[in-house]
C-alpha cells in the first residue's frame, strides 16, 4: 500500500502518514525501524503495511516508495 509522510518526530522515530483518501494513520518507532530508514520528511511518498481495523488500524512498516510497485499489498 502507498501513502504520503505527514508527520515525523526524529526524537521518537514516530509519526503519521496520509493514505490516498486523506486518512491519517500513526506509526511508531518499530514500524519506522522495520523499513530501514534514517530520516523522513513530510510529503515523501512511502510504501507501508498496516494492521488492525477502524480506530485500531496502524502502520507496521514504512519505507520509501522508490519505483512503481507492480503488486499492491
PDB file with one MODEL, atoms N, CA, C and O in Angstrom:
MODEL        1
ATOM      1  N   UNK A   1       0.842  -1.161   0.000  1.00  0.00           N
ATOM      2  CA  UNK A   1       0.000   0.000   0.000  1.00  0.00           C
ATOM      3  C   UNK A   1       0.898   1.238   0.000  1.00  0.00           C
ATOM      4  O   UNK A   1       2.004   1.206   0.538  1.00  0.00           O
ATOM      5  N   UNK A   2       0.431   2.301  -0.590  1.00  0.00           N
ATOM      6  CA  UNK A   2       1.196   3.540  -0.635  1.00  0.00           C
ATOM      7  C   UNK A   2       0.539   4.614   0.222  1.00  0.00           C
ATOM      8  O   UNK A   2      -0.668   4.592   0.463  1.00  0.00           O
ATOM      9  N   UNK A   3       1.365   5.554   0.675  1.00  0.00           N
ATOM     10  CA  UNK A   3       0.897   6.674   1.490  1.00  0.00           C
ATOM     11  C   UNK A   3       1.894   7.816   1.352  1.00  0.00           C
ATOM     12  O   UNK A   3       2.922   7.681   0.687  1.00  0.00           O
ATOM     13  N   UNK A   4       1.583   8.931   1.981  1.00  0.00           N
ATOM     14  CA  UNK A   4       2.453  10.099   1.988  1.00  0.00           C
ATOM     15  C   UNK A   4       2.826  10.426   3.421  1.00  0.00           C
ATOM     16  O   UNK A   4       1.963  10.440   4.299  1.00  0.00           O
ATOM     17  N   UNK A   5       4.104  10.688   3.668  1.00  0.00           N
ATOM     18  CA  UNK A   5       4.553  11.077   5.007  1.00  0.00           C
ATOM     19  C   UNK A   5       3.846  12.366   5.409  1.00  0.00           C
ATOM     20  O   UNK A   5       3.809  13.328   4.642  1.00  0.00           O
ATOM     21  N   UNK A   6       3.288  12.380   6.612  1.00  0.00           N
ATOM     22  CA  UNK A   6       2.560  13.552   7.096  1.00  0.00           C
ATOM     23  C   UNK A   6       3.314  14.210   8.248  1.00  0.00           C
ATOM     24  O   UNK A   6       3.624  15.400   8.183  1.00  0.00           O
ATOM     25  N   UNK A   7       3.610  13.457   9.292  1.00  0.00           N
ATOM     26  CA  UNK A   7       4.398  13.982  10.411  1.00  0.00           C
ATOM     27  C   UNK A   7       5.509  13.002  10.737  1.00  0.00           C
ATOM     28  O   UNK A   7       5.409  11.811  10.442  1.00  0.00           O
ATOM     29  N   UNK A   8       6.584  13.518  11.354  1.00  0.00           N
ATOM     30  CA  UNK A   8       7.674  12.661  11.809  1.00  0.00           C
ATOM     31  C   UNK A   8       8.433  13.377  12.910  1.00  0.00           C
ATOM     32  O   UNK A   8       8.790  14.547  12.768  1.00  0.00           O
ATOM     33  N   UNK A   9       8.681  12.672  14.014  1.00  0.00           N
ATOM     34  CA  UNK A   9       9.455  13.194  15.138  1.00  0.00           C
ATOM     35  C   UNK A   9      10.740  12.373  15.242  1.00  0.00           C
ATOM     36  O   UNK A   9      10.690  11.216  15.658  1.00  0.00           O
ATOM     37  N   UNK A  10      11.894  12.947  14.873  1.00  0.00           N
ATOM     38  CA  UNK A  10      13.132  12.173  14.899  1.00  0.00           C
ATOM     39  C   UNK A  10      13.546  11.732  16.303  1.00  0.00           C
ATOM     40  O   UNK A  10      14.279  10.752  16.439  1.00  0.00           O
ATOM     41  N   UNK A  11      13.103  12.419  17.335  1.00  0.00           N
ATOM     42  CA  UNK A  11      13.456  12.033  18.703  1.00  0.00           C
ATOM     43  C   UNK A  11      12.792  10.715  19.100  1.00  0.00           C
ATOM     44  O   UNK A  11      13.390   9.911  19.815  1.00  0.00           O
ATOM     45  N   UNK A  12      11.562  10.489  18.640  1.00  0.00           N
ATOM     46  CA  UNK A  12      10.836   9.259  18.986  1.00  0.00           C
ATOM     47  C   UNK A  12      10.764   8.286  17.822  1.00  0.00           C
ATOM     48  O   UNK A  12      10.337   7.144  17.995  1.00  0.00           O
ATOM     49  N   UNK A  13      11.181   8.728  16.620  1.00  0.00           N
ATOM     50  CA  UNK A  13      11.099   7.950  15.383  1.00  0.00           C
ATOM     51  C   UNK A  13       9.675   7.485  15.115  1.00  0.00           C
ATOM     52  O   UNK A  13       9.461   6.381  14.613  1.00  0.00           O
ATOM     53  N   UNK A  14       8.709   8.323  15.447  1.00  0.00           N
ATOM     54  CA  UNK A  14       7.297   8.008  15.210  1.00  0.00           C
ATOM     55  C   UNK A  14       6.649   9.165  14.470  1.00  0.00           C
ATOM     56  O   UNK A  14       7.221  10.250  14.368  1.00  0.00           O
ATOM     57  N   UNK A  15       5.448   8.923  13.953  1.00  0.00           N
ATOM     58  CA  UNK A  15       4.753   9.976  13.229  1.00  0.00           C
ATOM     59  C   UNK A  15       3.463   9.446  12.638  1.00  0.00           C
ATOM     60  O   UNK A  15       2.809   8.570  13.202  1.00  0.00           O
ATOM     61  N   UNK A  16       3.112  10.002  11.481  1.00  0.00           N
ATOM     62  CA  UNK A  16       1.887   9.566  10.817  1.00  0.00           C
ATOM     63  C   UNK A  16       2.042   9.705   9.310  1.00  0.00           C
ATOM     64  O   UNK A  16       2.893  10.440   8.809  1.00  0.00           O
ATOM     65  N   UNK A  17       1.191   8.974   8.611  1.00  0.00           N
ATOM     66  CA  UNK A  17       1.131   9.029   7.156  1.00  0.00           C
ATOM     67  C   UNK A  17      -0.296   9.383   6.769  1.00  0.00           C
ATOM     68  O   UNK A  17      -1.223   9.245   7.568  1.00  0.00           O
ATOM     69  N   UNK A  18      -0.459   9.840   5.535  1.00  0.00           N
ATOM     70  CA  UNK A  18      -1.790  10.066   4.969  1.00  0.00           C
ATOM     71  C   UNK A  18      -2.004   9.052   3.855  1.00  0.00           C
ATOM     72  O   UNK A  18      -1.208   8.959   2.921  1.00  0.00           O
ATOM     73  N   UNK A  19      -3.081   8.301   3.966  1.00  0.00           N
ATOM     74  CA  UNK A  19      -3.460   7.408   2.875  1.00  0.00           C
ATOM     75  C   UNK A  19      -3.943   8.250   1.702  1.00  0.00           C
ATOM     76  O   UNK A  19      -4.179   9.447   1.863  1.00  0.00           O
ATOM     77  N   UNK A  20      -4.093   7.657   0.545  1.00  0.00           N
ATOM     78  CA  UNK A  20      -4.508   8.406  -0.638  1.00  0.00           C
ATOM     79  C   UNK A  20      -5.891   9.026  -0.498  1.00  0.00           C
ATOM     80  O   UNK A  20      -6.206   9.992  -1.193  1.00  0.00           O
ATOM     81  N   UNK A  21      -6.727   8.481   0.396  1.00  0.00           N
ATOM     82  CA  UNK A  21      -8.050   9.068   0.618  1.00  0.00           C
ATOM     83  C   UNK A  21      -8.030  10.156   1.698  1.00  0.00           C
ATOM     84  O   UNK A  21      -9.078  10.684   2.070  1.00  0.00           O
ATOM     85  N   UNK A  22      -6.831  10.491   2.201  1.00  0.00           N
ATOM     86  CA  UNK A  22      -6.686  11.544   3.207  1.00  0.00           C
ATOM     87  C   UNK A  22      -6.742  11.064   4.647  1.00  0.00           C
ATOM     88  O   UNK A  22      -6.608  11.870   5.568  1.00  0.00           O
ATOM     89  N   UNK A  23      -6.936   9.770   4.862  1.00  0.00           N
ATOM     90  CA  UNK A  23      -6.997   9.218   6.208  1.00  0.00           C
ATOM     91  C   UNK A  23      -5.612   9.195   6.838  1.00  0.00           C
ATOM     92  O   UNK A  23      -4.686   8.630   6.255  1.00  0.00           O
ATOM     93  N   UNK A  24      -5.444   9.802   8.032  1.00  0.00           N
ATOM     94  CA  UNK A  24      -4.153   9.726   8.716  1.00  0.00           C
ATOM     95  C   UNK A  24      -4.031   8.408   9.481  1.00  0.00           C
ATOM     96  O   UNK A  24      -5.004   7.932  10.068  1.00  0.00           O
ATOM     97  N   UNK A  25      -2.839   7.826   9.472  1.00  0.00           N
ATOM     98  CA  UNK A  25      -2.554   6.617  10.242  1.00  0.00           C
ATOM     99  C   UNK A  25      -1.237   6.809  10.979  1.00  0.00           C
ATOM    100  O   UNK A  25      -0.269   7.293  10.392  1.00  0.00           O
ATOM    101  N   UNK A  26      -1.183   6.436  12.260  1.00  0.00           N
ATOM    102  CA  UNK A  26       0.053   6.594  13.026  1.00  0.00           C
ATOM    103  C   UNK A  26       1.036   5.455  12.768  1.00  0.00           C
ATOM    104  O   UNK A  26       0.657   4.354  12.370  1.00  0.00           O
ATOM    105  N   UNK A  27       2.315   5.759  13.010  1.00  0.00           N
ATOM    106  CA  UNK A  27       3.331   4.703  13.044  1.00  0.00           C
ATOM    107  C   UNK A  27       4.247   4.977  14.229  1.00  0.00           C
ATOM    108  O   UNK A  27       4.447   6.122  14.633  1.00  0.00           O
ATOM    109  N   UNK A  28       4.805   3.882  14.783  1.00  0.00           N
ATOM    110  CA  UNK A  28       5.701   4.013  15.916  1.00  0.00           C
ATOM    111  C   UNK A  28       7.137   3.723  15.494  1.00  0.00           C
ATOM    112  O   UNK A  28       7.406   3.479  14.318  1.00  0.00           O
ATOM    113  N   UNK A  29       8.055   3.751  16.452  1.00  0.00           N
ATOM    114  CA  UNK A  29       9.472   3.535  16.154  1.00  0.00           C
ATOM    115  C   UNK A  29       9.709   2.156  15.558  1.00  0.00           C
ATOM    116  O   UNK A  29      10.566   2.009  14.687  1.00  0.00           O
ATOM    117  N   UNK A  30       8.973   1.143  16.002  1.00  0.00           N
ATOM    118  CA  UNK A  30       9.158  -0.207  15.463  1.00  0.00           C
ATOM    119  C   UNK A  30       8.838  -0.249  13.971  1.00  0.00           C
ATOM    120  O   UNK A  30       9.558  -0.894  13.210  1.00  0.00           O
ATOM    121  N   UNK A  31       7.780   0.421  13.541  1.00  0.00           N
ATOM    122  CA  UNK A  31       7.420   0.468  12.121  1.00  0.00           C
ATOM    123  C   UNK A  31       8.475   1.233  11.320  1.00  0.00           C
ATOM    124  O   UNK A  31       8.832   0.836  10.211  1.00  0.00           O
ATOM    125  N   UNK A  32       8.964   2.324  11.887  1.00  0.00           N
ATOM    126  CA  UNK A  32       9.999   3.118  11.221  1.00  0.00           C
ATOM    127  C   UNK A  32      11.279   2.300  11.084  1.00  0.00           C
ATOM    128  O   UNK A  32      11.880   2.261  10.011  1.00  0.00           O
ATOM    129  N   UNK A  33      11.698   1.642  12.172  1.00  0.00           N
ATOM    130  CA  UNK A  33      12.923   0.847  12.151  1.00  0.00           C
ATOM    131  C   UNK A  33      12.821  -0.345  11.209  1.00  0.00           C
ATOM    132  O   UNK A  33      13.820  -0.731  10.602  1.00  0.00           O
ATOM    133  N   UNK A  34      11.637  -0.936  11.073  1.00  0.00           N
ATOM    134  CA  UNK A  34      11.442  -2.093  10.197  1.00  0.00           C
ATOM    135  C   UNK A  34      11.759  -1.763   8.746  1.00  0.00           C
ATOM    136  O   UNK A  34      12.181  -2.639   7.990  1.00  0.00           O
ATOM    137  N   UNK A  35      11.562  -0.510   8.349  1.00  0.00           N
ATOM    138  CA  UNK A  35      11.807  -0.107   6.968  1.00  0.00           C
ATOM    139  C   UNK A  35      13.232   0.308   6.675  1.00  0.00           C
ATOM    140  O   UNK A  35      13.578   0.556   5.520  1.00  0.00           O
ATOM    141  N   UNK A  36      14.071   0.389   7.706  1.00  0.00           N
ATOM    142  CA  UNK A  36      15.479   0.729   7.494  1.00  0.00           C
ATOM    143  C   UNK A  36      15.755   2.175   7.153  1.00  0.00           C
ATOM    144  O   UNK A  36      16.821   2.488   6.623  1.00  0.00           O
ATOM    145  N   UNK A  37      14.824   3.062   7.441  1.00  0.00           N
ATOM    146  CA  UNK A  37      15.033   4.480   7.139  1.00  0.00           C
ATOM    147  C   UNK A  37      15.864   5.157   8.221  1.00  0.00           C
ATOM    148  O   UNK A  37      15.941   4.679   9.352  1.00  0.00           O
ATOM    149  N   UNK A  38      16.485   6.279   7.857  1.00  0.00           N
ATOM    150  CA  UNK A  38      17.214   7.101   8.825  1.00  0.00           C
ATOM    151  C   UNK A  38      16.505   8.419   9.082  1.00  0.00           C
ATOM    152  O   UNK A  38      16.634   8.996  10.162  1.00  0.00           O
ATOM    153  N   UNK A  39      15.766   8.893   8.109  1.00  0.00           N
ATOM    154  CA  UNK A  39      15.110  10.190   8.187  1.00  0.00           C
ATOM    155  C   UNK A  39      13.863  10.150   7.318  1.00  0.00           C
ATOM    156  O   UNK A  39      13.787   9.389   6.354  1.00  0.00           O
ATOM    157  N   UNK A  40      12.899  10.967   7.666  1.00  0.00           N
ATOM    158  CA  UNK A  40      11.664  11.043   6.898  1.00  0.00           C
ATOM    159  C   UNK A  40      11.223  12.490   6.854  1.00  0.00           C
ATOM    160  O   UNK A  40      11.232  13.178   7.874  1.00  0.00           O
ATOM    161  N   UNK A  41      10.837  12.955   5.674  1.00  0.00           N
ATOM    162  CA  UNK A  41      10.361  14.332   5.515  1.00  0.00           C
ATOM    163  C   UNK A  41       8.911  14.315   5.075  1.00  0.00           C
ATOM    164  O   UNK A  41       8.522  13.496   4.242  1.00  0.00           O
ATOM    165  N   UNK A  42       8.103  15.216   5.632  1.00  0.00           N
ATOM    166  CA  UNK A  42       6.704  15.319   5.191  1.00  0.00           C
ATOM    167  C   UNK A  42       6.634  15.492   3.674  1.00  0.00           C
ATOM    168  O   UNK A  42       7.412  16.235   3.076  1.00  0.00           O
ATOM    169  N   UNK A  43       5.683  14.788   3.076  1.00  0.00           N
ATOM    170  CA  UNK A  43       5.492  14.862   1.635  1.00  0.00           C
ATOM    171  C   UNK A  43       6.146  13.737   0.870  1.00  0.00           C
ATOM    172  O   UNK A  43       5.829  13.531  -0.301  1.00  0.00           O
ATOM    173  N   UNK A  44       7.062  12.993   1.501  1.00  0.00           N
ATOM    174  CA  UNK A  44       7.697  11.883   0.795  1.00  0.00           C
ATOM    175  C   UNK A  44       6.682  10.768   0.553  1.00  0.00           C
ATOM    176  O   UNK A  44       5.832  10.485   1.397  1.00  0.00           O
ATOM    177  N   UNK A  45       6.791  10.153  -0.606  1.00  0.00           N
ATOM    178  CA  UNK A  45       5.915   9.044  -0.959  1.00  0.00           C
ATOM    179  C   UNK A  45       6.470   7.779  -0.327  1.00  0.00           C
ATOM    180  O   UNK A  45       7.670   7.519  -0.411  1.00  0.00           O
ATOM    181  N   UNK A  46       5.606   6.988   0.306  1.00  0.00           N
ATOM    182  CA  UNK A  46       6.029   5.833   1.080  1.00  0.00           C
ATOM    183  C   UNK A  46       5.308   4.566   0.658  1.00  0.00           C
ATOM    184  O   UNK A  46       4.235   4.607   0.055  1.00  0.00           O
ATOM    185  N   UNK A  47       5.919   3.448   0.986  1.00  0.00           N
ATOM    186  CA  UNK A  47       5.278   2.134   0.901  1.00  0.00           C
ATOM    187  C   UNK A  47       5.075   1.694   2.340  1.00  0.00           C
ATOM    188  O   UNK A  47       6.012   1.734   3.137  1.00  0.00           O
ATOM    189  N   UNK A  48       3.858   1.272   2.684  1.00  0.00           N
ATOM    190  CA  UNK A  48       3.546   0.900   4.060  1.00  0.00           C
ATOM    191  C   UNK A  48       2.816  -0.438   4.122  1.00  0.00           C
ATOM    192  O   UNK A  48       2.269  -0.914   3.128  1.00  0.00           O
ATOM    193  N   UNK A  49       2.821  -1.031   5.314  1.00  0.00           N
ATOM    194  CA  UNK A  49       1.964  -2.171   5.647  1.00  0.00           C
ATOM    195  C   UNK A  49       1.186  -1.778   6.897  1.00  0.00           C
ATOM    196  O   UNK A  49       1.698  -1.061   7.757  1.00  0.00           O
ATOM    197  N   UNK A  50      -0.048  -2.249   6.991  1.00  0.00           N
ATOM    198  CA  UNK A  50      -0.885  -1.899   8.132  1.00  0.00           C
ATOM    199  C   UNK A  50      -1.455  -3.151   8.793  1.00  0.00           C
ATOM    200  O   UNK A  50      -1.484  -4.234   8.208  1.00  0.00           O
ATOM    201  N   UNK A  51      -1.907  -2.962  10.036  1.00  0.00           N
ATOM    202  CA  UNK A  51      -2.614  -3.999  10.788  1.00  0.00           C
ATOM    203  C   UNK A  51      -3.794  -3.358  11.481  1.00  0.00           C
ATOM    204  O   UNK A  51      -3.802  -2.151  11.723  1.00  0.00           O
ATOM    205  N   UNK A  52      -4.793  -4.163  11.801  1.00  0.00           N
ATOM    206  CA  UNK A  52      -5.952  -3.679  12.533  1.00  0.00           C
ATOM    207  C   UNK A  52      -7.021  -3.122  11.615  1.00  0.00           C
ATOM    208  O   UNK A  52      -6.858  -3.045  10.397  1.00  0.00           O
ATOM    209  N   UNK A  53      -8.118  -2.736  12.240  1.00  0.00           N
ATOM    210  CA  UNK A  53      -9.232  -2.134  11.514  1.00  0.00           C
ATOM    211  C   UNK A  53      -9.767  -0.960  12.312  1.00  0.00           C
ATOM    212  O   UNK A  53      -9.525  -0.842  13.513  1.00  0.00           O
ATOM    213  N   UNK A  54     -10.487  -0.106  11.636  1.00  0.00           N
ATOM    214  CA  UNK A  54     -11.111   1.033  12.306  1.00  0.00           C
ATOM    215  C   UNK A  54     -10.105   1.894  13.044  1.00  0.00           C
ATOM    216  O   UNK A  54      -9.035   2.204  12.519  1.00  0.00           O
ATOM    217  N   UNK A  55     -10.454   2.282  14.274  1.00  0.00           N
ATOM    218  CA  UNK A  55      -9.588   3.155  15.063  1.00  0.00           C
ATOM    219  C   UNK A  55      -8.294   2.493  15.516  1.00  0.00           C
ATOM    220  O   UNK A  55      -7.352   3.181  15.908  1.00  0.00           O
ATOM    221  N   UNK A  56      -8.237   1.160  15.466  1.00  0.00           N
ATOM    222  CA  UNK A  56      -7.021   0.460  15.890  1.00  0.00           C
ATOM    223  C   UNK A  56      -6.062   0.197  14.725  1.00  0.00           C
ATOM    224  O   UNK A  56      -4.997  -0.388  14.922  1.00  0.00           O
ATOM    225  N   UNK A  57      -6.428   0.623  13.521  1.00  0.00           N
ATOM    226  CA  UNK A  57      -5.550   0.444  12.352  1.00  0.00           C
ATOM    227  C   UNK A  57      -4.304   1.289  12.524  1.00  0.00           C
ATOM    228  O   UNK A  57      -4.387   2.466  12.876  1.00  0.00           O
ATOM    229  N   UNK A  58      -3.142   0.687  12.274  1.00  0.00           N
ATOM    230  CA  UNK A  58      -1.877   1.404  12.412  1.00  0.00           C
ATOM    231  C   UNK A  58      -0.851   0.842  11.428  1.00  0.00           C
ATOM    232  O   UNK A  58      -1.024  -0.250  10.886  1.00  0.00           O
ATOM    233  N   UNK A  59       0.185   1.584  11.215  1.00  0.00           N
ATOM    234  CA  UNK A  59       1.248   1.218  10.286  1.00  0.00           C
ATOM    235  C   UNK A  59       2.257   0.329  11.009  1.00  0.00           C
ATOM    236  O   UNK A  59       2.675   0.641  12.124  1.00  0.00           O
ATOM    237  N   UNK A  60       2.649  -0.781  10.374  1.00  0.00           N
ATOM    238  CA  UNK A  60       3.638  -1.693  10.962  1.00  0.00           C
ATOM    239  C   UNK A  60       4.969  -1.671  10.221  1.00  0.00           C
ATOM    240  O   UNK A  60       5.958  -2.215  10.712  1.00  0.00           O
ATOM    241  N   UNK A  61       5.005  -1.048   9.043  1.00  0.00           N
ATOM    242  CA  UNK A  61       6.212  -0.995   8.218  1.00  0.00           C
ATOM    243  C   UNK A  61       6.125   0.236   7.348  1.00  0.00           C
ATOM    244  O   UNK A  61       5.090   0.492   6.733  1.00  0.00           O
ATOM    245  N   UNK A  62       7.200   1.003   7.289  1.00  0.00           N
ATOM    246  CA  UNK A  62       7.230   2.193   6.437  1.00  0.00           C
ATOM    247  C   UNK A  62       8.608   2.307   5.786  1.00  0.00           C
ATOM    248  O   UNK A  62       9.635   2.234   6.462  1.00  0.00           O
ATOM    249  N   UNK A  63       8.613   2.484   4.476  1.00  0.00           N
ATOM    250  CA  UNK A  63       9.858   2.700   3.742  1.00  0.00           C
ATOM    251  C   UNK A  63       9.562   3.592   2.544  1.00  0.00           C
ATOM    252  O   UNK A  63       8.399   3.833   2.223  1.00  0.00           O
ATOM    253  N   UNK A  64      10.592   4.077   1.890  1.00  0.00           N
ATOM    254  CA  UNK A  64      10.393   4.955   0.741  1.00  0.00           C
ATOM    255  C   UNK A  64       9.862   4.178  -0.451  1.00  0.00           C
ATOM    256  O   UNK A  64      10.243   3.029  -0.677  1.00  0.00           O
ATOM    257  N   UNK A  65       8.985   4.809  -1.204  1.00  0.00           N
ATOM    258  CA  UNK A  65       8.478   4.246  -2.455  1.00  0.00           C
ATOM    259  C   UNK A  65       9.411   4.770  -3.531  1.00  0.00           C
ATOM    260  O   UNK A  65       9.320   5.931  -3.929  1.00  0.00           O
ATOM    261  N   UNK A  66      10.319   3.904  -4.009  1.00  0.00           N
ATOM    262  CA  UNK A  66      11.323   4.353  -4.950  1.00  0.00           C
ATOM    263  C   UNK A  66      10.967   4.112  -6.402  1.00  0.00           C
ATOM    264  O   UNK A  66      11.503   4.781  -7.286  1.00  0.00           O
ATOM    265  N   UNK A  67      10.078   3.177  -6.667  1.00  0.00           N
ATOM    266  CA  UNK A  67       9.631   2.905  -8.022  1.00  0.00           C
ATOM    267  C   UNK A  67       8.249   2.257  -7.948  1.00  0.00           C
ATOM    268  O   UNK A  67       7.857   1.784  -6.882  1.00  0.00           O
ATOM    269  N   UNK A  68       7.512   2.225  -9.040  1.00  0.00           N
ATOM    270  CA  UNK A  68       6.157   1.656  -9.007  1.00  0.00           C
ATOM    271  C   UNK A  68       6.171   0.218  -8.516  1.00  0.00           C
ATOM    272  O   UNK A  68       7.007  -0.585  -8.930  1.00  0.00           O
ATOM    273  N   UNK A  69       5.246  -0.094  -7.638  1.00  0.00           N
ATOM    274  CA  UNK A  69       5.082  -1.425  -7.084  1.00  0.00           C
ATOM    275  C   UNK A  69       4.046  -2.168  -7.938  1.00  0.00           C
ATOM    276  O   UNK A  69       2.870  -1.804  -7.923  1.00  0.00           O
ATOM    277  N   UNK A  70       4.466  -3.213  -8.690  1.00  0.00           N
ATOM    278  CA  UNK A  70       3.523  -3.885  -9.583  1.00  0.00           C
ATOM    279  C   UNK A  70       2.442  -4.668  -8.832  1.00  0.00           C
ATOM    280  O   UNK A  70       1.388  -4.966  -9.393  1.00  0.00           O
ATOM    281  N   UNK A  71       2.703  -4.999  -7.564  1.00  0.00           N
ATOM    282  CA  UNK A  71       1.746  -5.745  -6.766  1.00  0.00           C
ATOM    283  C   UNK A  71       1.357  -4.881  -5.566  1.00  0.00           C
ATOM    284  O   UNK A  71       2.208  -4.513  -4.755  1.00  0.00           O
ATOM    285  N   UNK A  72       0.096  -4.569  -5.462  1.00  0.00           N
ATOM    286  CA  UNK A  72      -0.385  -3.799  -4.313  1.00  0.00           C
ATOM    287  C   UNK A  72      -0.574  -4.733  -3.141  1.00  0.00           C
ATOM    288  O   UNK A  72      -1.263  -5.744  -3.276  1.00  0.00           O
ATOM    289  N   UNK A  73       0.039  -4.420  -1.946  1.00  0.00           N
ATOM    290  CA  UNK A  73      -0.196  -5.275  -0.793  1.00  0.00           C
ATOM    291  C   UNK A  73      -1.405  -4.848  -0.030  1.00  0.00           C
ATOM    292  O   UNK A  73      -1.749  -5.466   0.978  1.00  0.00           O
TER     293      UNK A  73
ENDMDL
END
